Amino acid sequence: MTTAQHEQPLLPPKLTAEEAEMARVAQRCIMAALDHSKAATITLESDDGSQPAIQLPPQALRFIAQLLGALSERKPVVLMPTKQELSTVEAANYLNVSRPFVIKEVESGRLPCRMVGSHRRIAFDDLQDYATQMRANQKGALQRMADNARELGLDY
């Protein structure tokens, strides 16, 4: 794999109902094993011993269980290193907005970025912070609209 392939987010496949149920059962099994274990590592073995046993820290299994839980609920999941940087196109896709909107937000200083040559790169952490702030602003605007409608007697 090239470095570029390592930097791409990992997108899980769409699960069938049967696969979602398998993920839910696996999550419960892992969490039950973690609840009863005080071990620093947990060893996984294949039933017939044909595969080498591997040791995992409980934190890794807890993360895998959380991932399985999200998959079983058919929630979208993206795994990405926190230090990941995105292009303006990728940032726009993440925010579900247009690329020109992202560029406008960058140029206004509301969304930090760094330049790599002539290309803008946006840190994923900064993008998450911006998305959180954007959602809070949207909720506030919707609440103001609801309040205004109530004052005008437009409740429905």
Residue pairs with C-beta under 8 A, 6 or more apart in sequence:
7 81
7 84
9 78
9 79
9 80
9 84
10 78
10 79
10 80
11 77
11 78
12 71
12 77
14 74
15 23
15 71
15 72
15 74
20 71
20 72
20 73
20 74
21 72
23 68
23 69
23 71
23 72
24 68
24 69
24 72
26 65
26 68
27 65
27 66
27 68
27 69
27 72
30 61
30 62
30 64
30 65
30 68
31 62
31 65
33 42
33 61
34 42
34 58
34 61
34 62
34 65
37 58
39 58
40 57
40 58
41 55
41 56
41 57
41 58
42 55
42 56
42 57
42 58
42 61
43 53
43 54
43 55
43 56
44 53
44 54
44 55
44 56
45 51
45 53
67 77
67 79
70 77
71 77
80 124
81 124
82 124
82 125
83 123
83 124
83 125
84 123
84 124
85 114
85 121
85 122
85 123
85 124
86 94
86 121
86 122
86 124
86 127
87 119
87 120
87 121
87 122
88 99
88 102
88 103
88 106
88 120
88 122
89 99
91 102
91 111
91 122
91 127
92 98
92 99
92 101
92 102
94 127
94 131
95 101
95 102
95 127
95 130
95 131
95 134
102 111
102 122
103 120
105 111
105 130
106 112
106 113
106 120
106 122
110 130
111 122
111 126
111 127
111 130
112 122
112 123
112 126
113 120
113 121
113 122
113 123
113 126
114 120
114 121
114 123
115 121
149 155
